Amino acid sequence: MLIDLDKLGKKLDEGRPIHGGNRQWAANIAGTAPENILDFSASINPLGIPKSAIAAIQSHLIDLSHYPDPRYTLFREAIGEFHDIDPEYVLAGNGVSELLTWVARDLSQLSATVIFTPSFTDYDRALAAFNCQVERFSLLSDNNFAVSPQLPQLTNTDHKGILINNPHNPTGYLFDCNSLLPYLDQFALVVIDEAFMDFLTVDQQQSLIDLVPLHSNLVILRSLTKFYSLPGLRIGYAIAHPQRLERWQTWRDPWCVNSLAAAVGIAIVQDRDFQQQTWNWLESAKSELFDGLSQFADLNPYPNAANYLLVKTEVDGSYLQSQLLQKHKILIRDCLSFTELGDRYFRVAVKLKSENQRLLEALSTLIPFK
């Protein structure tokens, strides 16, 4: 079948998503139903929804006839126990995206916010909503990422904030917690987005959660939707000083987290079996996907600590995305929304081994091996 490339290009650009996981857009391009798309664009745990989450939903359906507890007491207690921290330091959120809104409102009171680029695109959305002054520092060097990028030396930061994701998105690089500690003394507000930290085993994690009680200027954001395969439910939390969280609570809508999401959150953080199962899957599946991508002449995947791989490509990432959709119903994440990356890169989630193999076989029809 001949493909009208001009027509396809216009179709691709129409409503092109700035986030991963837009299966409806991909299905329109591929000419199929969303459920037929193999989605590598959203970095979601492919093991699926934990049984503990399904059980929690089923046992709390009766709660839908009542308003949620506005303080989400039981959820905060479960998170407090999970991290061994006082529940007063926990705030339930409608995903990290909602919490970023209140982070940005706090940051807007400062002279500027520092972010490292390329960065998660939702940061720009939240910061722009409150007209934050943004200072950007690139992790790129000579059009490449260092395997261990050095954080820049920053000055005149007393009245500024800094927003960092760790592991970093989209590179997946894990900053050592010791490299972040100086910022606690340098910046008026330090926000660490740890949305992908759960994919690391406990002994591998580089979280600053334990330091929150000692630093009133530290905020940690955590997602429960990626690791536990629940992006449609919208549940996350912030860990910060109670005074800050009380202020955020007065800004937002009441009952912003639904009863089922809160109940699921309580159940899944106690699901040690699912956590271990995920760590076991990721180690081998990621290694095989990395090795497979490394065999292609025009691809250079970057080693990292996350459940996704950033890949430098000599073939336009948007071209690969369109061809994989049209010919194989596979969706990868182009990097056009990351202005420093553009068509030189794409990103793929690590999925089940059979799915990863399907991606590699599809790429072999488009790119030669070394």
N, C-alpha and C positions, 0 to 999 in steps of 0.2 A: 504493500500500500504506500503510495507517495504521500509525503507530508508537506503541506504548505508551510514553509518555515516562517514567512512573514505573519501569516495568520496565527501560527502557534506562538510566536513571540509576543504578539499583542495579547493573546489569551493568557500567557504566563504573567505578563505585567499587570493585567487587570486584577486588582485585589490581592497582589502578591503579599503574603503574610510576612510580618516582621518577627514573628515568633515561630517556633516549630510546632508541629502537631495539628496543622490545619488540614485535616483529611478531606474536608468538603472541597476546598480549593484544589487539592491534588486530584480528587476524583473527577472534577470538572475537566482538568487537563487530560487525564488518562481516559476519559470517556467510560467510567465505570462507577460502581457504588463505593462509598467511603469504606465500607467494611472489607473491600477487596484490596485496599492499599496496604502495603507493607511499609510501615512508618518508621524510618530511621531518623526523622527530623526532630522528634521529641525524645529527650533522654529520660525515659520512664522505664522502671523495672519491668522486664518482659515476663517475669514469673507470674505476673497477674495479681489480682486482688487477694490479699491473705484471707484464709478461711476465718480467721478471727474477726476480720472486718465485716464479712458477710454475716457472721453470727451476731455481731453487735448491731448491725442494721435491722436484722430480723427481730431481735429481742427488744428493740427500742422504737418500733413502728408506732406503738401506742403513745409515745411521747409527742408525736406530731400534732396531737390535739391540745397540747399545752405549749406555752411560751418557754423557751430555754431559760435556764438560770442566767441572768444577765452578767454574773461574774464568773460563770463557768468554773465553779469551785472544784468539782471533781476532776475536770480536765486539767486544771492548773496543778492540782495535787499529784496527778499521775505524771505530768511532765516534771514536776519538782522532784519526785522520787526517781524518775528516769535519769535526771542529771545531778541528783543529790544537791538540790538547791531549794531554798525557801520558795513556796508557791507564790508568795507576794511579788517575786521577781519575774513572774510569768504572765503573759497576756496572750489569749487566744486570738487568732486572726483568720480572716477569710482568704487564706493563702498568703504567701509572702508579698504578693502584689498589693494587697490592701495595706499591709503593714508598712510597705515602702512609702505609701502616701503620707503617713504620719511621721516617718523618718524625714521625708523631704520638707514637711512643714517645720520641723525643728531645725533642719539644716538651713532653711531660708532665713532664719534669724541671725545667721553668721555671715561673715564677709564673703566667704566663698566655700565651695565644696570641691575637694580633690578626688578625682577618680582615675584609675589606671585603664588605659585603652589598649586594645578593644575591650568593650565592656558590655554587660547584659543590657539589652536595648530598653528594658523597662525602667532603668535608672533615669534615662533621659526623659521618659514620660513623666515620672514622678517629680523630678527636679524642675522641669519646665512648668508644671502645674502651679508651682509656688515661686516662679521667677528666680530660681536660685542661680547665683553666679557660679559657673563651673570652671575649674582648672583641670586640664587633661594632661596626663603624663603617659607617654607611649611605652609599652613593653617590647615594641619592635626594635630591632637593631639591624640595619642594613637589609631591610625587607624580610627579616627572619626573626623567629623567636629563639632566644637562648634556651638551652635545656633547663638552666637554672637562672632565670632572669633576676637581676639585681634590682631591688627596690630603690628608687631614686632618693637622694638626699634632699630633703625639703626644708625650706627656711620660712620665717615669718608666718608661722602657722597658728599662733596663739588664739586667733579669733576665727579660725576656719574649722571645717569638718572634713572628714575623709570617709569615703564609702568604698569598701573592698569586698569582693567575693572570694571565698576560699573554701574549696578549690575554685580557681579562677575560671570564669566562663567568658570566652569559649575555648581557652587553651587547655583547661583541666589541670593547670599547674597548681601544686600545693605549696603554699607559703609556710615555712616553718614558723611556729608561733613566736619564737624568740625574735624573728625578724620584724614582727608586728609590734612587739612590746614598746619600743621607743615612741611610737605614735600616741600611746596613752598619755604621755607627758607633754607631747608637742601640740596635740589638737584639742580643741574645745569639745568636739564630739567625734567619736570613732565608731563607725557602724560596720560590722562584719557580717556579710551575708553568707551563711554556711549551709545553703540549700542542698548541696551535694555531699556534705561531710559524712552523712550516714553510710555512704557507700564504702567508706574506709572502716576497717576493723577498729575496735576501741584503741588498741595499742598503736595504730597508725594515725589516728586523728590528731589534728593540730588546732583544736578548739580553744577559744578563750573564755568559754562559759564560766569556768571556775573563778575567773578574775572579776566577774561582774560585780559581786558584792563589795569589792575593794575599789572600784572605779565608777563613779557616778556618770562619767562621760562615755561609758562603753555600752553599746547595744549589739546584741546578737540576734540574727534572724534565722529561723529554721523552718524548713518545709517538711510536711508529712505526705505530700502528694507524689513525689518522684520516687523515693525509695519504696513506698508501699503501693505504688501503681494506682493512685487515686486522684489524678488531676481533675476529674469531673466533680469531685466532692468539695474541693477548696477548703483546705485546713492547713494551718501553720501556726507559728507562735513566735513571739519576741521574748527575749530575756534581757531585762534592763532594771534599773533602780525603780522601786515602786512609785516614787514621786513622778517620774517621767511617764510611767504606764498609766497612772491615774489621770494625768493630763490628757494623754491620748484617748482614754476612755470617754472623756467629756467631749471630745471633738467628733466622734464617729457615731454612726447610727446604733441604736440599741439592738441587741440580738443579732449581731452581724455574722455569727457562726450558727448554723442550724443545729438542731438537736442530734440528728443522725451523725453529722460530722464530728461533733464533740464526743459522742459515744464511741465512734470508731477510733478517734484519736486516743482515747483511754485504753482501748483494747490493743491496738497495734504496737504501742510502745512497750507493751509487756510480752510481745510475741517473739521470744528469743529464738525459737525454731526458725521462723521466717527470716529473721535477721541473719542467722548463721547460714541458712540455705542461700541467701542472696550473696553473701561474701564468697561462698564456695563456688557458685556459678560464675561470678564476675571475674575471678582471678584467671580461670582457664579460658573462658570465652573471649575475654579482652585480649589475652595474649595471642590467641589464634587469629583474631580479626586483625590485630596490629601486624602480625607476620604476613598475613594474606595481602593486606594493602601494600606492604613494603615490597612485594614481588612485582608491582607494576612499575613500568619505566617512568611514568609521568607523575607518580604519586609519592608523597613524603609525609607519612603520619608522624605526629609528635607524641613521644611518650608522656604520660601524665598520670594523675591519681584519680581521675573521675570515671564515670560510666559512659563516657563518650570519647571520641577521638577527633581532633582537629587535623585536617589533612591539607597540605599544600599541594596544589595541582598545576601542571603545565597546560592542562585542558580546562577551558572555562568551566567553573563550578556550575553556573546556571545552565550551560549546555548539557553537562552530565545529568543535572537534575531533570531537565526536560526529556532527555533520551531515556533515562531510567523510568520515568513516569509513562511515557508513551509506549515503550516497548516491553517493560517488565512490571509496571504498576508498583514501582518502588519509589519512595519519597526520601530524599536526603535533604539536609539543611544547607541551602546556599548561604553564603556569608555576605550578601549584598547589603544587609542592614548593619553590618559592622563596617563602617566607612573605611577603616584602615586595611581591611582584608579584601573586600570586593570579590571579584571572580577568581582570585588567586588561591582561594581556599574553599573547602566545604567541611561540614561537620556531620558525623554519623554517631548515633547511639550504639552501644553494645547491646546486641539482642541475643536470643537463643542461638546455639551453635548452628542449627539447621538454617535459621534465618540469615545469619552472618554469611554462611556459605552461599546462599541464594544471591546475596548482594555481590559477593566476590565473582560468582559466575556471570552475573549480569554485567559487571564492570569489564570482565574479560572480553565481552563482545564490542567494547568501546575503546579500550586502551590496551596496548601491547604489553607483554611481560618484559622484564629486564633481560 
